[in-house]
Amino acid sequence: MKILSGIILIIALTINSTVFSLDGKELFIRYNCGSCHAPDRKVVGPSLLEISKRYGQSEKAVEKVAKLIINPKPSNWPGYAYMPPFKIPLEHAKALARYVLIDSLREIDGQKNEQSLDDILEDELQFH
């Protein structure tokens, strides 16, 4: 009986982690972030490259940007449209922040073979 209980627990944990795994790109699409943010150009809001350049790619940066997604500070980005607060779970905000700061740049780097990610991040032509 203990073996059966252990197997059921393992299956439940596997299903639970699969169901609740968060994909930042999927959340970016679900929350319609692309209507204001593009990977490498200014739209209504700053580009994902510009956001990553400003905050970095550390876990501390992910945490900070996640909190700013939930409760934006318009004074951080003067000259851009006001970003409304997103009343979403912190874990969703962290997954979004990780996508914005890190994962989206890998996608951009793959699309721009002629220019490395370091070159893109250092590009002085970024909108400010």
C-alpha positions as CSV (number, residue, x, y, z in Angstrom):
1,M,0.0,0.0,0.0
2,K,2.9,2.4,0.8
3,I,4.4,1.8,-2.7
4,L,1.0,2.6,-4.3
5,S,0.7,5.8,-2.3
6,G,4.3,6.8,-3.2
7,I,3.5,6.2,-6.9
8,I,0.3,8.2,-6.7
9,L,2.3,11.0,-5.0
10,I,4.9,11.0,-7.7
11,I,2.3,11.1,-10.5
12,A,0.4,13.9,-8.7
13,L,3.6,16.0,-8.3
14,T,4.5,15.4,-12.0
15,I,1.1,16.5,-13.2
16,N,1.1,19.5,-10.8
17,S,4.5,20.8,-12.0
18,T,3.4,20.3,-15.7
19,V,0.1,22.1,-15.2
20,F,1.6,25.0,-13.3
21,S,4.8,25.5,-15.2
22,L,4.9,29.1,-16.5
23,D,6.1,30.1,-19.9
24,G,7.0,33.7,-20.1
25,K,6.4,33.9,-23.9
26,E,3.0,32.4,-23.5
27,L,2.2,34.9,-20.8
28,F,3.6,37.8,-22.9
29,I,1.1,36.8,-25.6
30,R,-1.8,36.0,-23.1
31,Y,-1.5,39.4,-21.4
32,N,-1.1,41.2,-24.8
33,C,2.2,42.8,-23.9
34,G,3.2,42.9,-27.6
35,S,0.6,45.6,-28.2
36,C,3.0,48.0,-26.4
37,H,6.4,46.3,-26.4
38,A,8.4,44.8,-29.4
39,P,11.6,42.9,-29.1
40,D,13.9,45.4,-30.7
41,R,12.1,48.6,-31.4
42,K,10.0,51.2,-29.6
43,V,6.3,50.9,-29.9
44,V,4.2,52.5,-27.2
45,G,6.6,51.3,-24.6
46,P,10.3,50.6,-24.6
47,S,11.7,47.6,-26.5
48,L,12.5,44.4,-24.7
49,L,16.2,45.1,-25.5
50,E,16.0,48.5,-23.9
51,I,14.4,47.1,-20.8
52,S,17.0,44.4,-20.5
53,K,19.8,46.9,-21.0
54,R,18.4,49.1,-18.2
55,Y,17.8,46.4,-15.6
56,G,20.2,43.6,-16.5
57,Q,19.6,39.8,-16.5
58,S,20.2,38.8,-12.8
59,E,17.7,37.2,-10.6
60,K,17.5,40.5,-8.7
61,A,16.6,42.2,-12.0
62,V,13.9,39.6,-12.6
63,E,12.4,40.2,-9.2
64,K,12.5,44.0,-9.7
65,V,10.9,44.0,-13.1
66,A,8.3,41.5,-11.9
67,K,7.3,44.0,-9.2
68,L,7.2,46.8,-11.8
69,I,4.9,44.8,-14.0
70,I,2.5,44.5,-11.2
71,N,2.9,48.1,-10.0
72,P,4.6,50.2,-12.7
73,K,6.3,53.5,-11.9
74,P,5.7,55.9,-14.9
75,S,8.6,58.1,-13.8
76,N,11.0,55.2,-14.7
77,W,10.3,55.7,-18.4
78,P,9.6,59.3,-19.1
79,G,8.4,60.0,-22.7
80,Y,6.6,56.7,-22.9
81,A,2.9,56.0,-22.5
82,Y,1.7,55.1,-19.0
83,M,1.8,51.3,-18.3
84,P,-1.3,50.3,-16.3
85,P,-0.8,48.0,-13.3
86,F,-1.2,44.3,-14.0
87,K,-3.0,42.6,-11.2
88,I,-1.4,39.2,-11.9
89,P,0.2,36.6,-9.6
90,L,3.8,37.4,-8.7
91,E,4.9,34.1,-10.3
92,H,3.3,35.2,-13.6
93,A,5.1,38.5,-13.3
94,K,8.4,36.7,-12.7
95,A,8.0,34.5,-15.7
96,L,7.1,37.5,-17.8
97,A,10.1,39.4,-16.5
98,R,12.5,36.5,-17.2
99,Y,11.1,36.4,-20.7
100,V,11.5,40.1,-21.2
101,L,15.0,40.4,-19.7
102,I,16.6,37.1,-20.9
103,D,14.6,34.7,-23.1
104,S,13.3,37.2,-25.6
105,L,16.9,38.3,-26.3
106,R,17.9,34.7,-27.2
107,E,15.1,34.7,-29.8
108,I,16.3,38.1,-31.2
109,D,19.9,36.9,-31.3
110,G,18.8,33.8,-33.3
111,Q,17.0,36.0,-35.8
112,K,19.9,38.5,-36.2
113,N,22.8,36.2,-37.1
114,E,24.8,39.1,-38.5
115,Q,24.8,40.9,-35.1
116,S,25.6,39.3,-31.8
117,L,23.5,39.8,-28.7
118,D,26.3,41.8,-27.0
119,D,26.4,44.1,-30.1
120,I,22.6,44.6,-29.9
121,L,22.7,45.4,-26.2
122,E,25.5,47.9,-26.7
123,D,24.0,49.5,-29.8
124,E,23.9,53.2,-29.4
125,L,21.0,53.5,-31.8
126,Q,18.6,52.1,-29.2
127,F,15.7,54.5,-28.5
128,H,16.0,56.2,-25.2
